[in-house]
Structures are given as structure tokens and as C-alpha cells.
Amino acid sequence: MAEQDAQPVFNIQRMYLKDLSLEQPNSPRILLEQAQPHVDINLGVSAEPIADGIYEVCVTATVTTRVQDKTLFLIEAKQAGIFEIRNLPDDQMQAIIGIACPGMIYPYLRAIVSDICTRAGFPPVILSEVNFQAMFEAQRQQQLGGNGSGVIASA
């Protein structure tokens, strides 16, 4: 009964940069190219329990910039947060983990990607706003259809 009377808990324990990679495999020659680069952006969201009521949620951005068929630069950044989430019904818990938590993490990831581009000597790539609710619902539809990959990707 104490479980039923318990108040819902949602706390941010920590936000942190979990992984960051920058590659410029064709430098310095490709830097002399005058063609307009093509930018491809993929996002992923993952979550896993790490203790009772404690979850790690990660948002990953992979930014690939190409000039013709050669990679100008590739950035992979993974921003994570640790959240305490307790005493919520399962459907609300999944929505908090899949929508609210990524929404809190994403601004940090956007800043990191923009900053690393600038530090690498390129104009910043500004990641657009993301509708995590739509991504969450798309993932849920994929899982209901039998494709429960756990990673959401969009361009």
C-alpha cells in the first residue's frame, strides 16, 4: 500500500557528455574544395535502467558532411543524463523517458555539435529542433509492428 500512496518522483541526477568523436579523414586536401558540402544528420535516443528507479537516457547525433563523395568531417556526439523516476504508471514512465528526458538533454547536444564544428575550423552545424513526442510515437509504432530496435533515427 505504501507504493500506491507514494508521490511521483522525477529528478535530474546528472547531465554529461558521454562520447564525442570528430574525424576529418580527407584533410587537408579536401579543405581546398570549393563545392558546397552535403550535411546528413542522424539522431538516436536510447535509455536503460542503471539502478532501481534510476535511468540513463542518451541522445546521439551523427553529423556527416561530404563534398562530392569524400567525407569533409564526421562528428558523433552522445549526451546523456541520469534521471531518478519513481512511482509512475508504466505508460507515463515510458513517455517521460522517451520524450521529457531527451528534450532536456538535446539542448546540450546541440551546443556541443555547434561548438565542435567551430573548433574544427568549419561553420557551425546547428541541429534543428526535434519533436521527441513524434519520434517516441514512431518508435512505439515500430515496436508494435515487430521492429523494437530501441533506437530512433531521423534525418
Phi, psi and omega per residue, in radians:
M1 nan -0.585 3.131
A2 -1.044 -0.559 3.124
E3 -1.112 -0.710 -3.117
Q4 -1.214 -0.580 -3.101
D5 -1.502 -0.158 -3.084
A6 -1.200 2.484 3.117
Q7 -1.330 2.523 3.046
P8 -1.082 2.516 -3.127
V9 -2.198 2.290 3.020
F10 -2.501 1.928 -3.141
N11 -2.330 2.451 2.999
I12 -1.507 2.080 3.116
Q13 -1.502 -0.713 -3.079
R14 -2.923 2.538 2.969
M15 -2.045 2.402 -3.102
Y16 -2.753 2.689 3.038
L17 -1.436 1.999 -3.065
K18 -1.530 -0.629 -3.098
D19 -2.725 2.495 3.102
L20 -2.595 2.277 -3.134
S21 -2.430 2.373 3.040
L22 -2.257 2.261 3.088
E23 -2.251 2.395 3.012
Q24 -2.241 1.281 -2.962
P25 -1.157 -0.366 -3.083
N26 -1.951 0.270 3.091
S27 -1.362 2.590 0.074
P28 -1.615 -0.187 -3.032
R29 -1.013 -0.723 -3.077
I30 -1.163 -0.368 3.134
L31 -1.186 -0.270 3.114
L32 -1.493 -0.197 3.140
E33 -1.169 2.479 -3.130
Q34 -1.797 -0.081 -3.098
A35 -1.225 2.679 3.101
Q36 -1.264 2.225 3.139
P37 -1.297 2.680 3.040
H38 -1.784 2.266 -3.114
V39 -1.941 2.245 3.098
D40 -2.083 2.214 -3.096
I41 -2.140 2.237 3.059
N42 -2.140 2.384 3.110
L43 -2.062 2.555 3.064
G44 -2.431 2.582 3.093
V45 -2.201 2.322 3.061
S46 -2.425 2.737 3.136
A47 -2.601 2.561 3.051
E48 -2.662 2.514 3.071
P49 -1.258 2.438 3.113
I50 -2.061 -0.249 3.033
A51 -2.862 3.086 -3.135
D52 -1.096 1.985 3.117
G53 1.363 0.108 -3.120
I54 -2.075 2.261 -3.073
Y55 -2.274 2.477 2.972
E56 -1.780 2.217 3.093
V57 -2.067 2.282 -3.116
C58 -2.137 2.428 2.998
V59 -2.069 2.168 -3.099
T60 -1.990 2.350 3.032
A61 -2.084 2.288 3.020
T62 -2.061 2.051 -3.116
V63 -1.992 2.033 3.121
T64 -2.011 2.146 3.136
T65 -2.027 2.183 -3.091
R66 -2.147 2.569 2.933
V67 -2.025 2.009 -2.998
Q68 0.989 -2.050 -3.114
D69 -1.879 0.203 -3.115
K70 -1.945 2.471 3.133
T71 -1.319 2.176 3.038
L72 -1.390 -0.968 3.006
F73 -2.697 2.743 3.130
L74 -2.333 2.209 3.095
I75 -2.122 2.303 2.951
E76 -2.186 2.117 3.140
A77 -2.232 2.384 3.128
K78 -2.207 1.948 3.095
Q79 -1.790 2.389 -3.067
A80 -2.296 2.830 3.046
G81 -2.479 2.609 3.037
I82 -1.922 2.214 -3.053
F83 -2.200 2.440 2.984
E84 -1.698 2.085 -3.113
I85 -2.347 2.053 -3.081
R86 -2.438 2.746 2.970
N87 1.054 0.712 3.058
L88 -2.120 2.583 3.018
P89 -1.076 2.683 -3.046
D90 -0.984 -0.750 -3.118
D91 -1.124 -0.661 3.080
Q92 -1.221 -0.659 3.121
M93 -1.051 -0.814 -3.134
Q94 -1.102 -0.680 3.121
A95 -1.174 -0.705 3.110
I96 -1.086 -0.810 -3.117
I97 -1.190 -0.635 -3.058
G98 -1.606 -0.287 -3.095
I99 -2.125 -1.014 -3.041
A100 -1.170 -0.832 -3.102
C101 -1.105 -0.866 3.092
P102 -1.040 -0.603 3.108
G103 -1.112 -0.540 3.087
M104 -1.370 -0.574 -3.097
I105 -1.361 -0.648 -2.965
Y106 -0.975 -0.721 3.120
P107 -1.018 -0.614 3.078
Y108 -1.133 -0.749 3.129
L109 -1.110 -0.752 3.103
R110 -1.009 -0.781 -3.130
A111 -1.131 -0.711 -3.130
I112 -1.113 -0.812 -3.126
V113 -1.082 -0.790 3.123
S114 -1.071 -0.776 -3.115
D115 -1.140 -0.763 -3.098
I116 -1.176 -0.601 3.061
C117 -1.062 -0.837 -3.131
T118 -1.095 -0.768 3.140
R119 -1.158 -0.442 3.119
A120 -1.452 -0.083 3.090
G121 1.672 0.280 -3.123
F122 -2.025 2.813 2.992
P123 -1.083 2.577 -3.099
P124 -1.150 2.506 2.959
V125 -1.684 2.069 -3.133
I126 -1.732 1.971 3.107
L127 -1.221 2.330 -3.130
S128 -1.288 2.904 3.076
E129 -1.080 2.637 -3.108
V130 -2.178 2.391 3.043
N131 -1.598 1.600 -3.098
F132 -1.173 -0.431 3.088
Q133 -1.156 -0.771 3.106
A134 -1.108 -0.713 3.107
M135 -1.104 -0.735 3.137
F136 -1.088 -0.782 3.141
E137 -1.156 -0.646 3.086
A138 -1.123 -0.719 3.110
Q139 -1.118 -0.729 3.136
R140 -1.095 -0.707 3.092
Q141 -1.108 -0.726 3.109
Q142 -1.088 -0.728 -3.140
Q143 -1.143 -0.685 3.105
L144 -1.163 -0.505 3.097
G145 -1.470 -0.015 3.085
G146 1.779 0.010 3.124
N147 -1.897 1.369 -3.109
G148 -1.624 1.127 -3.045
S149 -1.255 -0.461 -3.121
G150 1.459 -0.089 3.120
V151 -2.130 2.335 -3.141
I152 -1.842 2.317 3.126
A153 -2.245 2.465 3.023
S154 -2.589 2.768 3.137
A155 -1.840 nan nan
